[in-house]
Amino acid sequence: MAAHACGATIDAITFAAEPGKLFLPVNEAVDELKWPVARDEAGKIVLLNQLAVRPGTLRTLTDGTELVSTALLADAGAEVSPPDEGGTVRVGGWIRGFTLKIGVQRVVVSLKRQVLEGWQGERLVVQTHISSGRNGRTPAGEFHAGPFRTAMHYSSLFQNAPMPWSVQINGNIFIHGFTSVPDYPASHGCIRVPLTNGNPAKFFYEWVLSGTPVSVTKD
């Protein structure tokens, strides 16, 4: 009879900015591996299974949740298998360990609620309020992220307005950062995302893969 690995199956997080790397919340990893950690006065991890973690090493979600890569887990002493045919990775041993599942990214933008959600597998990776186009200028429909994306774009239609962390989804319609993002439609058609409170605009830009489905709904 074949042996079955113990531990949870966890949805991995991938980033367009770091191709080939897999991430997950550090708390989920250490809970499964039963590893000791040490934190500083701000609650940030500085020691991971006796491995010193320099400030700024760990990625974070927009709510401040610290993420750890499988590469860093390996540096700290975990066994990490290569992805199998189903795209899953085993981290740790058969008793103390877990399985990472590499799910598909998808993005949902609600024009009614003025909210953007980014999912990977069953995990909600990013959620933020947005400002879509006033007077219905943001079209609803099924789109994809890219192909054009840039850390700083300038509008060719509206007085060279700066559009940091821009991801094209449909012609001249971009998801991008902006300094003014009220919780109601206020743009010329693009989907504005805040640059403050965890900078979801930058996070989204670095997370979303080109070709990821983006569903813009009227719901």
N, CA, C and O of each residue as an XYZ file, in Angstrom:
876
protein
N       0.845     -1.191      0.000
C       0.000      0.000      0.000
C       0.881      1.243      0.000
O       1.834      1.328      0.775
N       0.571      2.202     -0.861
C       1.378      3.410     -0.962
C       1.156      4.290      0.255
O       0.043      4.394      0.771
N       2.240      4.925      0.709
C       2.142      5.853      1.837
C       1.639      7.202      1.345
O       1.941      7.618      0.227
N       0.869      7.881      2.189
C       0.346      9.186      1.866
C       0.973     10.229      2.774
O       1.100     10.021      3.981
N       1.365     11.355      2.186
C       1.987     12.420      2.957
C       0.974     13.048      3.898
O      -0.204     13.194      3.572
N       1.468     13.418      5.085
C       0.624     14.107      6.048
C       0.718     15.613      5.826
O       1.552     16.100      5.063
N      -0.162     16.334      6.517
C      -0.127     17.787      6.440
C      -1.146     18.334      5.470
O      -1.781     17.604      4.709
N      -1.281     19.656      5.526
C      -2.289     20.336      4.727
C      -1.856     20.487      3.276
O      -0.676     20.395      2.938
N      -2.849     20.722      2.439
C      -2.595     21.174      1.069
C      -2.891     22.669      1.044
O      -4.000     23.092      1.369
N      -1.901     23.466      0.659
C      -1.958     24.920      0.770
C      -1.839     25.553     -0.604
O      -1.028     25.125     -1.426
N      -2.652     26.577     -0.853
C      -2.579     27.303     -2.117
C      -1.346     28.201     -2.136
O      -1.182     29.064     -1.274
N      -0.493     27.991     -3.118
C       0.700     28.808     -3.277
C       0.349     30.160     -3.888
O      -0.703     30.327     -4.506
N       1.245     31.114     -3.704
C       1.131     32.433     -4.326
C       2.342     32.609     -5.236
O       3.477     32.393     -4.814
N       2.102     32.999     -6.473
C       3.187     33.287     -7.401
C       3.148     34.762     -7.775
O       2.106     35.412     -7.683
N       4.294     35.280     -8.197
C       4.404     36.680     -8.583
C       5.024     36.796     -9.971
O       6.024     36.147    -10.277
N       4.413     37.631    -10.801
C       4.998     37.908    -12.113
C       6.395     38.484    -11.959
O       7.262     38.247    -12.801
N       6.620     39.241    -10.889
C       7.911     39.885    -10.664
C       9.008     38.899    -10.263
O      10.192     39.224    -10.349
N       8.621     37.693     -9.825
C       9.609     36.693     -9.414
C       9.232     35.336     -9.994
O       8.811     34.435     -9.268
N       9.386     35.198    -11.313
C       8.965     33.949    -11.958
C       9.703     32.738    -11.405
O      10.901     32.782    -11.126
N       8.946     31.658    -11.258
C       9.522     30.401    -10.788
C       9.535     30.241     -9.289
O       9.812     29.147     -8.797
N       9.242     31.304     -8.536
C       9.234     31.217     -7.081
C       7.824     30.998     -6.556
O       6.851     31.486     -7.131
N       7.727     30.258     -5.460
C       6.453     29.982     -4.804
C       6.480     30.567     -3.401
O       7.481     30.465     -2.691
N       5.370     31.181     -3.010
C       5.262     31.815     -1.708
C       4.011     31.320     -0.987
O       3.076     30.809     -1.604
N       4.020     31.486      0.332
C       2.837     31.247      1.154
C       3.019     32.037      2.442
O       4.143     32.412      2.777
N       1.935     32.297      3.173
C       2.081     32.981      4.456
C       3.014     32.203      5.379
O       2.879     30.990      5.537
N       3.958     32.915      5.985
C       4.960     32.256      6.813
C       4.314     31.540      7.991
O       4.795     30.485      8.403
N       3.236     32.088      8.540
C       2.575     31.431      9.670
C       2.028     30.063      9.281
O       2.076     29.123     10.075
N       1.507     29.950      8.058
C       0.992     28.657      7.602
C       2.129     27.645      7.468
O       1.968     26.472      7.807
N       3.273     28.105      6.971
C       4.421     27.206      6.795
C       4.940     26.704      8.137
O       5.148     25.504      8.313
N       5.153     27.624      9.093
C       5.752     27.195     10.363
C       4.774     26.374     11.188
O       5.193     25.519     11.968
N       3.463     26.622     11.027
C       2.480     25.800     11.726
C       2.569     24.346     11.282
O       2.481     23.431     12.101
N       2.745     24.140      9.980
C       2.813     22.774      9.457
C       4.156     22.116      9.753
O       4.216     20.921     10.042
N       5.238     22.900      9.681
C       6.578     22.346      9.901
C       6.937     22.246     11.383
O       7.919     21.600     11.749
N       6.126     22.895     12.236
C       6.386     22.922     13.689
C       7.738     23.562     13.981
O       8.494     23.094     14.832
N       8.025     24.634     13.261
C       9.306     25.313     13.422
C       9.224     26.424     14.464
O       8.182     27.064     14.608
N      10.316     26.658     15.190
C      10.373     27.824     16.072
C      10.666     29.088     15.261
O      11.378     29.044     14.257
N      10.111     30.202     15.706
C      10.390     31.493     15.078
C      10.615     32.527     16.184
O      10.161     32.355     17.315
N      11.312     33.582     15.840
C      11.474     34.722     16.739
C      11.067     35.968     15.990
O      11.317     36.101     14.792
N      10.434     36.885     16.709
C       9.941     38.114     16.094
C      10.518     39.330     16.815
O      10.878     39.262     17.990
N      10.596     40.433     16.090
C      11.047     41.675     16.701
C       9.875     42.384     17.383
O       8.771     41.844     17.450
N      10.121     43.588     17.883
C       9.084     44.309     18.611
C       7.887     44.663     17.736
O       6.777     44.845     18.236
N       8.116     44.760     16.425
C       7.030     45.068     15.501
C       6.276     43.829     15.051
O       5.319     43.928     14.283
N       6.701     42.655     15.526
C       6.033     41.415     15.155
C       6.566     40.783     13.884
O       6.001     39.805     13.395
N       7.659     41.334     13.338
C       8.243     40.790     12.115
C       9.194     39.651     12.453
O       9.908     39.703     13.454
N       9.197     38.626     11.614
C      10.041     37.468     11.859
C      11.511     37.813     11.602
O      11.863     38.357     10.555
N      12.355     37.485     12.575
C      13.795     37.719     12.447
C      14.584     36.412     12.526
O      15.767     36.374     12.189
N      13.922     35.341     12.975
C      14.578     34.045     13.067
C      13.585     32.972     12.659
O      12.499     32.862     13.229
N      13.971     32.182     11.664
C      13.105     31.145     11.115
C      13.836     29.820     11.223
O      14.757     29.549     10.453
N      13.423     28.988     12.186
C      14.095     27.700     12.413
C      15.607     27.888     12.531
O      16.383     27.147     11.927
N      16.014     28.883     13.311
C      17.409     29.233     13.579
C      18.106     29.955     12.424
O      19.289     30.273     12.537
N      17.416     30.217     11.335
C      17.981     30.994     10.228
C      17.639     32.466     10.429
O      16.468     32.819     10.573
N      18.647     33.317     10.440
C      18.416     34.751     10.582
C      17.753     35.296      9.319
O      18.197     35.020      8.204
N      16.690     36.071      9.507
C      15.950     36.664      8.393
C      16.162     38.174      8.443
O      15.718     38.840      9.378
N      16.835     38.702      7.442
C      17.117     40.134      7.419
C      15.848     40.934      7.165
O      14.958     40.468      6.453
N      15.749     42.127      7.736
C      14.587     42.990      7.471
C      14.423     43.230      5.972
O      15.394     43.494      5.263
N      13.181     43.134      5.504
C      12.896     43.350      4.091
C      13.036     42.125      3.219
O      12.773     42.180      2.018
N      13.456     40.998      3.824
C      13.629     39.769      3.031
C      12.292     39.183      2.604
O      12.161     38.671      1.492
N      11.298     39.257      3.489
C      10.020     38.601      3.234
C       9.073     39.526      2.490
O       8.935     40.699      2.838
N       8.431     39.004      1.481
C       7.326     39.718      0.839
C       6.145     39.780      1.804
O       6.047     38.980      2.734
N       5.258     40.732      1.571
C       4.048     40.817      2.387
C       2.826     41.004      1.508
O       2.909     41.535      0.400
N       1.681     40.553      2.029
C       0.410     40.912      1.429
C       0.099     42.357      1.796
O       0.794     42.953      2.619
N      -0.929     42.916      1.197
C      -1.254     44.318      1.469
C      -1.714     44.551      2.897
O      -1.676     45.684      3.376
N      -2.148     43.500      3.589
C      -2.547     43.644      4.993
C      -1.382     43.433      5.953
O      -1.571     43.433      7.169
N      -0.178     43.254      5.413
C       1.002     43.069      6.241
C       1.377     41.631      6.508
O       2.428     41.381      7.100
N       0.566     40.675      6.099
C       0.887     39.260      6.289
C       2.209     38.931      5.603
O       2.373     39.175      4.407
N       3.148     38.378      6.364
C       4.457     38.046      5.800
C       4.389     36.744      5.004
O       3.755     35.773      5.418
N       5.056     36.751      3.855
C       5.127     35.583      2.988
C       6.546     35.042      2.976
O       7.512     35.794      3.102
N       6.659     33.740      2.827
C       7.966     33.108      2.735
C       8.010     32.287      1.455
O       7.010     31.681      1.071
N       9.150     32.265      0.799
C       9.314     31.475     -0.413
C       9.781     30.068     -0.064
O      10.348     29.836      1.004
N       9.537     29.138     -0.975
C      10.047     27.780     -0.756
C      11.576     27.784     -0.772
O      12.200     26.940     -0.129
N      12.189     28.729     -1.505
C      13.646     28.826     -1.517
C      14.180     29.165     -0.126
O      15.180     28.597      0.314
N      13.514     30.089      0.563
C      13.957     30.447      1.910
C      13.680     29.312      2.886
O      14.475     29.068      3.793
N      12.558     28.615      2.709
C      12.285     27.453      3.552
C      13.366     26.389      3.382
O      13.768     25.739      4.347
N      13.827     26.220      2.157
C      14.914     25.267      1.914
C      16.193     25.724      2.607
O      16.909     24.908      3.189
N      16.485     27.029      2.550
C      17.666     27.560      3.232
C      17.585     27.326      4.740
O      18.601     27.151      5.412
N      16.348     27.327      5.258
C      16.138     27.146      6.693
C      16.088     25.680      7.100
O      15.939     25.371      8.282
N      16.212     24.773      6.131
C      16.320     23.360      6.476
C      15.215     22.448      6.000
O      15.240     21.253      6.296
N      14.230     22.979      5.262
C      13.132     22.131      4.785
C      13.493     21.432      3.481
O      14.170     22.000      2.625
N      13.038     20.209      3.344
C      13.116     19.546      2.046
C      12.034     20.121      1.145
O      10.883     20.248      1.562
N      12.394     20.472     -0.090
C      11.438     21.009     -1.046
C      11.578     20.232     -2.341
O      12.633     20.243     -2.976
N      10.498     19.552     -2.730
C      10.538     18.747     -3.950
C      10.312     19.625     -5.172
O       9.708     20.691     -5.052
N      10.778     19.207     -6.343
C      10.400     19.920     -7.564
C       8.923     19.703     -7.848
O       8.350     18.721     -7.375
N       8.284     20.600     -8.616
C       6.859     20.416     -8.935
C       6.619     19.100     -9.668
O       7.397     18.715    -10.541
N       5.533     18.412     -9.306
C       5.187     17.187    -10.020
C       4.344     17.532    -11.247
O       4.167     18.706    -11.574
N       3.830     16.511    -11.919
C       3.063     16.740    -13.148
C       1.801     17.554    -12.904
O       1.313     18.233    -13.808
N       1.273     17.490    -11.689
C       0.072     18.256    -11.368
C       0.366     19.651    -10.858
O      -0.552     20.392    -10.506
N       1.660     20.020    -10.814
C       2.020     21.353    -10.368
C       2.033     21.527     -8.873
O       1.912     22.650     -8.384
N       2.179     20.430     -8.119
C       2.241     20.529     -6.667
C       3.664     20.301     -6.187
O       4.455     19.623     -6.843
N       3.978     20.878     -5.032
C       5.309     20.807     -4.446
C       5.169     20.329     -3.007
O       4.302     20.802     -2.272
N       6.014     19.401     -2.611
C       6.028     18.919     -1.232
C       7.116     19.657     -0.460
O       8.262     19.743     -0.902
N       6.738     20.187      0.703
C       7.682     20.893      1.566
C       7.734     20.166      2.902
O       6.699     19.945      3.531
N       8.947     19.791      3.341
C       9.103     19.074      4.602
C       9.017     17.575      4.407
O       8.964     17.080      3.281
N       9.005     16.857      5.521
C       8.953     15.409      5.472
C       7.534     14.891      5.373
O       6.587     15.646      5.154
N       7.410     13.579      5.540
C       6.101     12.946      5.399
C       5.230     13.153      6.632
O       4.005     13.055      6.555
N       5.857     13.439      7.765
C       5.082     13.662      8.985
C       4.884     15.158      9.210
O       3.754     15.632      9.328
N       5.982     15.891      9.268
C       5.908     17.335      9.440
C       6.170     17.997      8.087
O       7.319     18.177      7.687
N       5.133     18.342      7.417
C       5.267     18.950      6.101
C       3.916     19.278      5.527
O       2.884     19.074      6.165
N       3.933     19.794      4.301
C       2.689     20.165      3.643
C       2.897     20.134      2.134
O       4.024     20.049      1.645
N       1.807     20.203      1.424
C       1.831     20.216     -0.033
C       1.368     21.570     -0.533
O       0.319     22.068     -0.125
N       2.146     22.156     -1.410
C       1.781     23.422     -2.036
C       1.134     23.145     -3.384
O       1.679     22.410     -4.208
N      -0.018     23.732     -3.596
C      -0.742     23.585     -4.859
C      -0.648     24.896     -5.624
O      -0.977     25.953     -5.085
N      -0.203     24.838     -6.871
C      -0.032     26.043     -7.680
C      -1.310     26.265     -8.475
O      -1.502     25.664     -9.532
N      -2.174     27.121     -7.971
C      -3.460     27.368     -8.600
C      -3.389     28.460     -9.663
O      -2.392     29.170     -9.792
N      -4.462     28.565    -10.404
C      -4.572     29.575    -11.472
C      -4.980     30.913    -10.865
O      -5.823     30.966     -9.970
N      -4.380     31.985    -11.355
C      -4.777     33.328    -10.947
C      -6.055     33.753    -11.665
O      -6.308     33.341    -12.797
N      -6.856     34.580    -10.996
C      -8.009     35.213    -11.626
C      -8.316     36.509    -10.884
O      -8.056     36.631     -9.687
N      -8.864     37.460    -11.603
C      -9.158     38.780    -11.044
C     -10.623     39.093    -11.318
O     -11.124     38.860    -12.418
N     -11.304     39.624    -10.306
C     -12.694     40.046    -10.446
C     -12.796     41.502    -10.000
O     -12.374     41.853     -8.898
N     -13.355     42.341    -10.858
C     -13.579     43.751    -10.541
C     -15.085     43.998    -10.550
O     -15.747     43.815    -11.572
N     -15.611     44.410     -9.419
C     -17.036     44.719     -9.313
C     -17.240     46.218     -9.482
O     -16.792     47.008     -8.652
N     -17.919     46.608    -10.563
C     -18.200     48.030    -10.784
C     -19.249     48.531     -9.797
O     -19.229     49.701     -9.412
N     -20.153     47.667     -9.391
C     -21.184     48.068     -8.436
C     -20.590     48.306     -7.054
O     -20.900     49.305     -6.406
N     -19.739     47.394     -6.603
C     -19.168     47.502     -5.254
C     -17.887     48.327     -5.229
O     -17.411     48.703     -4.158
N     -17.312     48.618     -6.435
C     -16.041     49.336     -6.536
C     -14.944     48.602     -5.750
O     -14.259     49.172     -4.900
N     -14.813     47.305     -6.079
C     -13.855     46.445     -5.398
C     -13.135     45.578     -6.424
O     -13.749     45.075     -7.365
N     -11.830     45.409     -6.234
C     -11.034     44.469     -7.023
C     -10.603     43.334     -6.105
O     -10.149     43.566     -4.985
N     -10.748     42.106     -6.589
C     -10.278     40.928     -5.876
C      -9.364     40.128     -6.782
O      -9.682     39.890     -7.947
N      -8.224     39.713     -6.242
C      -7.311     38.838     -6.959
C      -7.196     37.511     -6.243
O      -6.852     37.457     -5.063
N      -7.485     36.441     -6.963
C      -7.478     35.095     -6.386
C      -6.381     34.253     -7.027
O      -6.032     34.444     -8.192
N      -5.844     33.314     -6.244
C      -4.981     32.271     -6.798
C      -5.426     30.953     -6.197
O      -5.301     30.719     -4.995
N      -5.949     30.096     -7.068
C      -6.606     28.905     -6.552
C      -7.793     29.335     -5.705
O      -8.636     30.104     -6.167
N      -7.869     28.849     -4.475
C      -8.955     29.219     -3.566
C      -8.546     30.337     -2.606
O      -9.306     30.700     -1.708
N      -7.364     30.871     -2.795
C      -6.866     31.894     -1.868
C      -7.145     33.300     -2.402
O      -6.811     33.617     -3.544
N      -7.759     34.137     -1.566
C      -7.911     35.552     -1.879
C      -6.590     36.233     -1.557
O      -6.219     36.365     -0.391
N      -5.881     36.665     -2.593
C      -4.531     37.198     -2.431
C      -4.551     38.703     -2.190
O      -3.775     39.212     -1.381
N      -5.432     39.419     -2.888
C      -5.509     40.866     -2.736
C      -6.955     41.311     -2.895
O      -7.673     40.828     -3.770
N      -7.370     42.229     -2.046
C      -8.695     42.832     -2.144
C      -8.546     44.313     -1.826
O      -7.962     44.684     -0.808
N      -9.079     45.155     -2.705
C      -8.926     46.593     -2.515
C     -10.104     47.337     -3.128
O     -10.719     46.865     -4.084
N     -10.412     48.501     -2.570
C     -11.404     49.348     -3.235
C     -10.742     49.998     -4.441
O      -9.522     50.157     -4.482
N     -11.554     50.372     -5.415
C     -11.059     50.952     -6.666
C     -11.966     52.120     -7.043
O     -13.026     52.323     -6.450
N     -11.532     52.871     -8.028
C     -12.404     53.848     -8.686
C     -12.417     53.531    -10.169
O     -11.389     53.620    -10.841
N     -13.569     53.165    -10.671
C     -13.713     52.894    -12.102
C     -14.111     54.179    -12.826
O     -14.119     55.255    -12.229
N     -14.439     54.064    -14.109
C     -14.778     55.229    -14.912
C     -16.156     55.780    -14.581
O     -17.127     55.031    -14.469
N     -16.229     57.072    -14.430
C     -17.525     57.690    -14.176
C     -18.379     57.622    -15.438
O     -17.871     57.510    -16.554
N     -19.702     57.694    -15.223
C     -20.672     57.645    -16.327
C     -20.514     56.380    -17.168
O     -20.704     56.409    -18.384
N     -20.166     55.265    -16.514
C     -20.103     53.982    -17.205
C     -18.978     53.839    -18.203
O     -19.087     53.060    -19.150
N     -17.878     54.588    -18.007
C     -16.794     54.574    -18.994
C     -15.887     53.354    -18.895
O     -15.068     53.123    -19.784
N     -16.021     52.576    -17.836
C     -15.266     51.322    -17.750
C     -16.151     50.189    -18.255
O     -17.190     49.909    -17.657
N     -15.760     49.534    -19.340
C     -16.618     48.478    -19.889
C     -16.599     47.222    -19.035
O     -15.551     46.826    -18.525
N     -17.748     46.604    -18.883
C     -17.814     45.283    -18.267
C     -17.478     44.242    -19.326
O     -17.705     44.456    -20.516
N     -16.935     43.117    -18.882
C     -16.604     42.059    -19.831
C     -15.506     41.160    -19.309
O     -15.040     41.310    -18.180
N     -15.099     40.219    -20.153
C     -14.051     39.260    -19.821
C     -12.782     39.646    -20.565
O     -12.746     39.634    -21.795
N     -11.743     39.987    -19.812
C     -10.496     40.462    -20.386
C      -9.330     39.645    -19.834
O      -9.525     38.662    -19.119
N      -8.130     40.066    -20.175
C      -6.922     39.426    -19.658
C      -5.893     40.498    -19.310
O      -5.856     41.562    -19.929
N      -5.066     40.208    -18.320
C      -4.003     41.135    -17.950
C      -2.947     41.181    -19.042
O      -2.485     40.144    -19.519
N      -2.570     42.394    -19.436
C      -1.550     42.568    -20.468
C      -2.149     42.563    -21.857
O      -3.369     42.562    -22.020
N      -1.270     42.561    -22.875
C       0.163     42.255    -22.761
C       1.012     43.422    -22.264
O       2.104     43.212    -21.737
N       0.508     44.675    -22.430
C       1.335     45.813    -22.029
C       1.239     46.035    -20.535
O       0.151     46.011    -19.960
N       2.402     46.255    -19.900
C       2.463     46.565    -18.484
C       3.754     47.341    -18.243
O       4.771     47.082    -18.886
N       3.706     48.282    -17.324
C       4.901     49.062    -17.028
C       4.774     49.677    -15.645
O       3.676     49.996    -15.191
N       5.921     49.840    -14.976
C       5.911     50.414    -13.638
C       5.485     51.875    -13.642
O       4.977     52.374    -12.638
N       5.687     52.566    -14.762
C       5.210     53.948    -14.872
C       4.768     54.216    -16.305
O       5.553     54.123    -17.249
N       3.500     54.548    -16.436
C       2.911     54.856    -17.733
C       2.349     56.269    -17.666
O       1.973     56.748    -16.596
N       2.293     56.927    -18.806
C       1.711     58.270    -18.864
C       0.591     58.265    -19.889
O       0.770     57.800    -21.015
N      -0.555     58.778    -19.499
C      -1.733     58.737    -20.352
C      -1.507     59.501    -21.647
O      -1.060     60.648    -21.633
N      -1.818     58.859    -22.761
C      -1.731     59.515    -24.069
C      -3.006     60.272    -24.401
O      -3.070     60.976    -25.409
N      -4.024     60.127    -23.552
C      -5.323     60.747    -23.821
C      -5.633     61.900    -22.881
O      -6.368     62.817    -23.246
N      -5.078     61.864    -21.669
C      -5.496     62.830    -20.654
C      -4.294     63.542    -20.034
O      -3.885     63.230    -18.916
N      -3.740     64.491    -20.767
C      -2.733     65.433    -20.285
C      -1.516     64.754    -19.671
O      -0.951     65.226    -18.684
N      -1.127     63.640    -20.276
C       0.094     62.949    -19.835
C       0.047     62.570    -18.347
O       1.076     62.549    -17.672
N      -1.148     62.275    -17.853
C      -1.320     61.959    -16.435
C      -0.515     60.717    -16.053
O      -0.533     59.725    -16.782
N       0.196     60.758    -14.910
C       0.980     59.588    -14.485
C       0.078     58.439    -14.054
O      -0.923     58.645    -13.368
N       0.444     57.230    -14.465
C      -0.308     56.015    -14.152
C       0.666     54.940    -13.669
O       0.997     54.024    -14.421
N       1.133     55.045    -12.409
C       2.101     54.056    -11.920
C       1.491     52.665    -11.803
O       0.293     52.498    -11.576
N       2.362     51.676    -11.968
C       1.988     50.261    -11.810
C       0.824     49.908    -12.736
O      -0.206     49.398    -12.293
N       1.002     50.184    -14.012
C      -0.059     50.008    -15.010
C      -0.071     48.610    -15.610
O       0.959     48.082    -16.028
N      -1.265     48.023    -15.642
C      -1.492     46.738    -16.319
C      -2.666     46.922    -17.272
O      -3.787     47.186    -16.838
N      -2.410     46.783    -18.567
C      -3.457     46.921    -19.580
C      -4.416     45.743    -19.500
O      -3.999     44.602    -19.298
N      -5.711     46.030    -19.661
C      -6.665     44.917    -19.750
C      -7.526     44.988    -21.012
O      -8.075     43.974    -21.442
N      -7.651     46.195    -21.616
C      -8.501     46.312    -22.810
C      -8.248     47.659    -23.484
O      -8.778     48.684    -23.055
N      -7.437     47.649    -24.541
C      -7.175     48.895    -25.258
C      -6.563     49.946    -24.356
O      -5.480     49.745    -23.805
N      -7.257     51.078    -24.201
C      -6.772     52.150    -23.347
C      -7.233     52.017    -21.890
O      -7.061     52.945    -21.099
N      -7.809     50.879    -21.539
C      -8.263     50.641    -20.172
C      -7.169     49.886    -19.412
O      -6.764     48.788    -19.793
N      -6.707     50.509    -18.330
C      -5.649     49.936    -17.505
C      -6.133     49.820    -16.056
O      -6.996     50.576    -15.609
N      -5.564     48.869    -15.348
C      -5.600     48.864    -13.888
C      -4.293     49.506    -13.445
O      -3.214     49.030    -13.797
N      -4.386     50.590    -12.670
C      -3.158     51.313    -12.324
C      -3.313     52.057    -11.012
O      -4.426     52.284    -10.539
N      -2.188     52.431    -10.433
C      -2.188     53.206     -9.210
C      -2.526     54.660     -9.474
O      -2.306     55.187    -10.564
N      -3.075     55.304     -8.427
C      -3.411     56.727     -8.545
C      -3.464     57.327     -7.145
O      -3.720     56.633     -6.161
N      -3.216     58.623     -7.081
C      -3.181     59.280     -5.776
C      -4.570     59.511     -5.206
O      -4.730     59.586     -3.987
N      -5.579     59.626     -6.066
C      -6.947     59.855     -5.612
C      -7.814     58.670     -6.026
O      -8.074     58.461     -7.211
N      -8.255     57.900     -5.038
C      -9.076     56.717     -5.315
C     -10.278     56.719     -4.368
O     -10.296     55.974     -3.388
N     -11.279     57.550     -4.657
C     -12.491     57.502     -3.840
C     -13.235     56.199     -4.084
O     -12.951     55.488     -5.048
N     -14.192     55.883     -3.208
C     -14.909     54.610     -3.344
C     -16.144     54.765     -4.223
O     -17.209     54.225     -3.924
N     -15.982     55.507     -5.304
C     -17.041     55.669     -6.304
C     -16.365     55.944     -7.653
O     -15.196     56.328     -7.679
N     -17.075     55.756     -8.774
C     -16.472     55.980    -10.085
C     -15.971     57.409    -10.235
O     -16.718     58.361    -10.008
N     -14.700     57.561    -10.618
C     -14.111     58.893    -10.691
C     -13.114     59.055    -11.826
O     -12.621     60.159    -12.057
N     -12.804     57.969    -12.544
C     -11.758     58.042    -13.559
C     -12.353     58.308    -14.945
O     -13.569     58.403    -15.115
N     -11.453     58.424    -15.928
C     -11.879     58.578    -17.321
C     -12.203     57.228    -17.970
O     -12.620     57.182    -19.127
N     -12.017     56.154    -17.243
C     -12.311     54.826    -17.787
C     -11.435     53.734    -17.199
O     -11.838     52.573    -17.128
N     -10.214     54.118    -16.772
C      -9.328     53.135    -16.158
C      -9.826     52.749    -14.765
O     -10.737     53.369    -14.216
N      -9.210     51.719    -14.219
C      -9.537     51.235    -12.881
C      -8.408     51.679    -11.957
O      -7.310     51.125    -11.990
N      -8.692     52.682    -11.137
C      -7.691     53.216    -10.210
C      -7.587     52.339     -8.968
O      -8.587     51.857     -8.437
N      -6.344     52.147     -8.520
C      -6.066     51.354     -7.332
C      -5.184     52.194     -6.399
O      -4.286     52.888     -6.876
N      -5.419     52.147     -5.086
C      -4.656     52.994     -4.157
C      -3.161     52.681     -4.131
O      -2.726     51.555     -4.374
N      -2.395     53.731     -3.823
C      -0.952     53.617     -3.611
C      -0.608     53.578     -2.130
O       0.553     53.391     -1.765
N      -1.613     53.754     -1.273
C      -1.412     53.772      0.174
C      -1.987     52.499      0.804
O      -2.544     51.646      0.113
N      -1.841     52.389      2.136
C      -2.401     51.243      2.872
C      -1.956     49.906      2.291
O      -2.775     49.074      1.900
N      -0.634     49.721      2.244
C      -0.083     48.488      1.705
C       0.212     48.546      0.232
O       0.717     47.573     -0.328
N      -0.087     49.661     -0.424
C       0.172     49.864     -1.855
C      -0.345     48.708     -2.717
O       0.439     48.016     -3.365
N      -1.677     48.499     -2.721
C      -2.223     47.411     -3.533
C      -1.954     47.575     -5.031
O      -1.941     46.586     -5.763
N      -1.737     48.815     -5.496
C      -1.422     49.009     -6.919
C      -0.105     48.333     -7.278
O      -0.022     47.605     -8.268
N       0.926     48.575     -6.467
C       2.225     47.934     -6.712
C       2.126     46.428     -6.517
O       2.674     45.659     -7.306
N       1.423     46.002     -5.460
C       1.284     44.570     -5.212
C       0.627     43.884     -6.402
O       1.105     42.852     -6.873
N      -0.471     44.461     -6.888
C      -1.178     43.855     -8.013
C      -0.271     43.765     -9.226
O      -0.227     42.728     -9.888
N       0.448     44.828     -9.529
C       1.350     44.856    -10.682
C       2.396     43.743    -10.579
O       2.677     43.055    -11.560
N       2.967     43.574     -9.392
C       4.017     42.574     -9.221
C       3.455     41.157     -9.155
O       4.156     40.194     -9.466
N       2.192     41.027     -8.750
C       1.590     39.694     -8.599
C       1.005     39.160     -9.896
O       1.287     38.019    -10.263
N       0.201     39.946    -10.602
C      -0.625     39.408    -11.680
C       0.231     39.014    -12.886
O       1.079     39.779    -13.344
N      -0.012     37.816    -13.379
C       0.690     37.304    -14.551
C       0.020     37.804    -15.823
O      -1.202     37.940    -15.873
N       0.805     38.072    -16.833
C       0.229     38.416    -18.136
C      -0.620     37.241    -18.624
O      -0.183     36.090    -18.590
N      -1.822     37.541    -19.072
C      -2.752     36.510    -19.519
C      -3.742     36.076    -18.475
O      -4.669     35.327    -18.784
N      -3.574     36.533    -17.217
C      -4.534     36.187    -16.164
C      -5.916     36.725    -16.512
O      -6.023     37.889    -16.896
N      -6.984     35.926    -16.394
C      -8.337     36.412    -16.685
C      -8.741     37.537    -15.736
O      -8.536     37.451    -14.526
N      -9.313     38.581    -16.300
C      -9.825     39.722    -15.517
C     -11.297     39.889    -15.882
O     -11.630     40.278    -17.002
N     -12.172     39.591    -14.923
C     -13.613     39.702    -15.139
C     -14.097     41.019    -14.533
O     -14.024     41.212    -13.320
N     -14.591     41.918    -15.377
C     -15.146     43.196    -14.916
C     -16.658     43.062    -14.983
O     -17.225     42.923    -16.066
N     -17.313     43.104    -13.823
C     -18.744     42.831    -13.760
C     -19.512     44.057    -13.303
O     -18.960     44.952    -12.663
N     -20.791     44.084    -13.639
C     -21.689     45.161    -13.183
C     -22.299     44.836    -11.823
O     -23.001     45.664    -11.241
N     -22.033     43.631    -11.314
C     -22.595     43.195    -10.035
C     -21.939     43.930     -8.876
O     -22.286     43.693     -7.719
